[in-house]
Amino acid sequence: MHNIPAKTLRQNLFILHLTVFIWGFTGILGALISIDAVRLVWFRVIIASLSLGIYFLISKTHIKITKTQFLKFFFTGGIVAMHWIFFFHSIKVSNVSVSLICLSSITLFISILEPLIKNQKISKGDIFIGLVIILGIYLIFKFESDYTLGIIFGLLSALAASLFSTINSTFAVKYNASIIGFYELSGAVFWITLYRFLIGDLHAENLFLSPSDWFFLFLLGTVCTAMAYVAGVKVMQTISAFKVALITNLEPLYGIALAFLIFGEKEQMTLGFYLGGILILGAVFIYPWYKNYRQKPISK
């Protein structure tokens, strides 16, 4: 990273911001698409995995992996599927702002899960930041009782996201990130298809969706999933993990701002929600600074 031209770094920072903005837009699409969360995610992962497959063919990317690697990615894809289903269901039963704020609590779950999975000690700083996020969640629960179901599914989405993010952090040091994404998306397709088959929902699938639903699903699967994923991975190779973490934390802010512009009054919440949201987002932004400080070598 030391010899990268300043112009290239600026371009990559812009691409990363644009990618995070696109990720923030997924919540808007979830609200605009009329079908239920399970079908929505099913179409999303099919379109995204096909798009990545086409990208690999055009770029002539070698995607052959071992059976063990395949099984690891394939089963992790089930967790990815749960994360998205919970997230979009949260939007369906509440609104975009509630879902995105709850999703921000991923920092809380990662601070607990990462030490457990990697057999590390939980630090006092992690505990403090976790308590701040818990206080923010409590305020949202207290003042937004009409959205209790949306809050619960938003938190479940964050828990699933923290689990596969922590698992993926162990994969990323060994495997190509875009290949991980392709096989995890393929796994998500399989697990959602199996679930729909078992509940008897698949045989009644109606592919005759409205033109707007197909347009938004195509946008979600290609631009917001496949393209954003590839672009995000590419620029992250030239930008420090600290900057990536800070910029990625802008996702809920981008999403909530877009939701206000598009949905207006539906996204207006109580003062308690905003106080809780400020606590959560404040802790989320402080967390990368704190982790960066902890990782700096102590000078003698």
C-alpha positions in Angstrom: 0.0 0.0 0.0 3.0 2.3 0.5 3.8 2.9 -3.2 0.2 3.5 -4.5 -0.1 6.8 -6.4 -2.2 9.5 -4.6 -4.6 9.7 -7.6 -5.3 6.0 -7.4 -6.0 6.2 -3.7 -8.4 9.1 -4.2 -10.2 7.1 -7.0 -10.4 4.0 -4.8 -11.7 6.0 -1.8 -14.4 7.5 -4.1 -15.3 3.9 -5.3 -15.5 2.7 -1.7 -17.8 5.5 -0.7 -20.0 4.8 -3.8 -20.0 1.1 -2.9 -21.1 1.8 0.7 -23.8 4.2 -0.6 -25.0 1.4 -2.9 -25.1 -0.9 0.1 -27.2 1.7 1.9 -29.6 1.7 -1.0 -30.4 -2.0 -0.6 -32.8 -1.1 2.3 -34.7 1.3 0.0 -35.0 -1.5 -2.6 -36.3 -3.9 0.0 -39.1 -1.5 0.9 -39.9 -0.8 -2.8 -40.1 -4.5 -3.9 -43.6 -5.8 -3.1 -42.8 -9.5 -2.6 -42.1 -11.1 0.9 -38.5 -11.3 2.3 -37.8 -15.0 1.5 -38.8 -14.7 -2.1 -37.0 -11.3 -2.4 -33.7 -12.8 -1.1 -34.1 -15.9 -3.2 -34.3 -13.8 -6.4 -31.5 -11.6 -5.2 -29.0 -14.4 -4.6 -29.9 -16.2 -7.9 -29.4 -13.0 -9.9 -26.2 -12.1 -7.9 -24.6 -15.5 -8.2 -25.4 -15.7 -12.0 -23.9 -12.2 -12.4 -20.7 -13.2 -10.6 -20.5 -16.3 -12.6 -20.7 -14.3 -15.9 -18.1 -11.9 -14.5 -15.7 -14.8 -13.8 -16.2 -16.2 -17.3 -15.5 -12.8 -18.9 -12.5 -12.1 -16.7 -11.3 -15.7 -17.1 -11.0 -16.0 -13.3 -9.9 -19.4 -11.9 -12.6 -20.4 -9.4 -11.7 -24.1 -8.8 -11.5 -24.9 -5.1 -11.2 -28.1 -2.9 -14.2 -30.0 -1.6 -13.4 -28.8 2.0 -13.3 -25.2 0.9 -16.5 -25.6 -1.0 -18.3 -27.0 2.0 -17.1 -24.2 4.3 -18.3 -21.5 1.9 -21.5 -23.4 1.0 -22.6 -23.7 4.6 -21.6 -20.1 5.4 -24.0 -19.1 2.6 -26.9 -20.3 4.7 -25.9 -17.8 7.4 -25.7 -15.1 4.7 -29.2 -16.0 3.5 -30.6 -15.8 7.0 -29.0 -12.3 7.5 -30.7 -10.9 4.4 -34.0 -12.6 5.1 -34.1 -11.2 8.6 -33.0 -7.7 7.3 -35.6 -7.5 4.6 -38.4 -8.9 6.8 -37.5 -6.2 9.4 -38.0 -3.6 6.7 -41.4 -5.2 5.7 -42.8 -5.1 9.3 -41.3 -1.7 10.3 -39.3 0.7 8.1 -35.8 1.3 6.6 -34.5 3.5 9.5 -35.4 0.9 12.2 -33.8 -1.9 10.2 -30.5 0.0 9.4 -30.1 1.2 13.0 -30.6 -2.3 14.4 -28.2 -3.6 11.7 -25.5 -1.2 13.1 -25.4 -3.4 16.3 -23.3 -5.8 14.3 -20.4 -4.2 16.1 -21.8 -5.4 19.4 -22.1 -9.0 18.2 -18.7 -9.0 16.5 -17.1 -7.8 19.7 -18.5 -10.9 21.5 -18.3 -13.5 18.7 -14.8 -12.7 17.3 -13.0 -13.5 20.6 -15.1 -16.7 21.1 -14.4 -18.0 17.5 -10.8 -16.9 17.5 -10.2 -18.0 21.1 -9.2 -14.5 22.2 -9.9 -12.5 25.4 -12.8 -10.0 25.3 -11.3 -6.6 26.2 -12.8 -4.1 28.6 -13.0 -1.5 25.8 -15.1 -4.0 23.7 -17.4 -4.5 26.8 -17.8 -0.7 27.2 -18.7 -0.1 23.6 -21.1 -3.1 23.7 -22.9 -1.6 26.7 -23.3 1.7 24.9 -24.9 -0.1 22.0 -27.1 -2.1 24.3 -28.3 1.2 25.9 -29.1 2.6 22.4 -31.1 -0.6 21.6 -33.0 -0.3 24.9 -34.0 3.3 24.1 -35.2 2.3 20.6 -37.2 -0.6 22.2 -38.7 1.7 24.8 -39.8 4.5 22.5 -40.7 2.5 19.3 -42.9 -0.3 20.8 -45.0 -0.3 17.5 -41.9 -1.6 15.7 -40.9 -4.3 18.2 -41.1 -7.1 15.6 -39.0 -5.0 13.2 -36.4 -4.3 15.9 -36.2 -8.0 16.8 -35.6 -9.1 13.2 -33.2 -6.2 12.7 -31.1 -7.5 15.6 -31.3 -11.1 14.4 -30.0 -9.8 11.0 -27.1 -8.1 12.8 -26.3 -11.3 14.7 -26.3 -13.4 11.5 -24.1 -10.7 9.8 -21.6 -10.6 12.6 -21.4 -14.4 12.6 -20.6 -14.8 8.8 -18.4 -11.7 8.9 -16.3 -13.2 11.7 -16.2 -16.6 9.8 -15.2 -14.7 6.6 -12.4 -12.9 8.3 -10.8 -16.3 8.9 -11.4 -17.2 5.2 -10.1 -13.9 3.8 -6.5 -14.6 4.9 -6.4 -17.8 2.9 -8.8 -17.4 -0.1 -9.8 -14.9 -2.8 -12.6 -12.8 -1.5 -14.7 -12.7 -4.7 -14.5 -16.5 -5.0 -15.7 -16.7 -1.4 -18.6 -14.5 -2.2 -19.6 -16.5 -5.3 -19.7 -19.8 -3.5 -21.5 -18.3 -0.5 -24.1 -16.8 -2.7 -24.5 -20.2 -4.5 -24.9 -21.8 -1.1 -27.5 -19.2 -0.2 -29.4 -20.1 -3.4 -29.4 -23.8 -2.4 -30.5 -23.3 1.3 -33.3 -20.9 0.5 -34.5 -23.2 -2.4 -34.4 -26.2 0.0 -36.4 -24.2 2.7 -39.0 -23.1 0.1 -39.3 -26.7 -1.1 -39.8 -28.1 2.4 -42.5 -25.6 3.3 -44.3 -26.3 0.0 -43.8 -22.7 -1.2 -41.6 -23.4 -4.3 -44.1 -25.2 -6.5 -46.5 -22.2 -6.3 -43.8 -19.7 -7.4 -45.1 -17.0 -9.7 -42.5 -15.5 -11.9 -45.0 -13.0 -13.3 -43.9 -10.2 -11.0 -44.7 -6.5 -11.8 -42.2 -4.7 -14.1 -41.1 -2.5 -11.2 -40.4 -5.5 -9.0 -38.3 -7.2 -11.7 -36.4 -3.9 -12.3 -35.7 -3.4 -8.6 -34.7 -7.1 -8.1 -32.3 -6.9 -11.1 -30.8 -3.7 -9.6 -30.5 -5.3 -6.2 -28.9 -8.5 -7.6 -26.5 -7.0 -10.0 -25.5 -3.5 -9.0 -26.1 -3.7 -5.2 -24.8 -7.2 -4.7 -22.5 -8.6 -7.4 -21.0 -5.4 -8.8 -20.8 -3.6 -5.4 -19.1 -6.8 -3.9 -16.5 -7.0 -6.6 -15.8 -3.2 -6.6 -15.6 -3.2 -2.8 -13.2 -6.1 -2.6 -11.0 -4.6 -5.3 -10.5 -1.2 -3.6 -10.1 -2.7 -0.2 -6.8 -4.2 -1.4 -5.3 -0.6 -1.6 -7.1 1.0 1.4 -6.2 0.4 5.0 -8.6 -1.7 7.1 -9.1 1.2 9.5 -10.3 3.5 6.7 -12.5 0.8 5.3 -14.1 0.3 8.7 -14.8 4.0 9.1 -16.3 4.4 5.6 -18.4 1.2 5.8 -20.0 2.6 9.0 -21.6 5.3 6.8 -23.9 2.7 5.3 -26.8 3.3 7.8 -26.5 7.1 7.5 -26.6 6.9 3.7 -29.6 4.5 3.9 -31.6 6.6 6.4 -31.0 9.8 4.5 -32.2 8.2 1.3 -35.2 6.7 3.1 -36.2 10.2 4.4 -35.9 11.6 0.9 -38.0 8.8 -0.7 -40.5 7.8 1.9 -40.8 11.0 3.9 -43.2 10.8 6.9 -43.1 7.0 7.1 -39.5 7.3 8.2 -40.1 9.9 10.9 -39.4 8.5 14.4 -39.6 9.6 18.1 -36.9 11.5 19.9 -36.0 8.3 21.8 -35.3 6.5 18.6 -32.9 9.2 17.5 -31.2 9.3 20.9 -30.7 5.5 20.8 -29.6 5.7 17.1 -27.0 8.4 18.0 -25.6 6.2 20.8 -25.4 3.1 18.5 -23.8 5.0 15.6 -21.5 6.9 17.9 -20.2 3.6 19.4 -19.9 2.1 15.9 -17.8 5.0 14.7 -15.6 5.0 17.8 -15.0 1.3 17.5 -12.5 1.4 14.5 -10.6 4.2 16.2 -10.4 2.1 19.4 -9.4 -1.1 17.5 -6.7 0.8 15.6 -5.3 2.3 18.8 -5.2 -1.2 20.4 -3.3 -2.7 17.5 -0.6 0.0 17.5 2.7 -1.3 18.9 3.7 0.1 22.2 6.9 2.2 21.8 9.7 1.4 24.3 
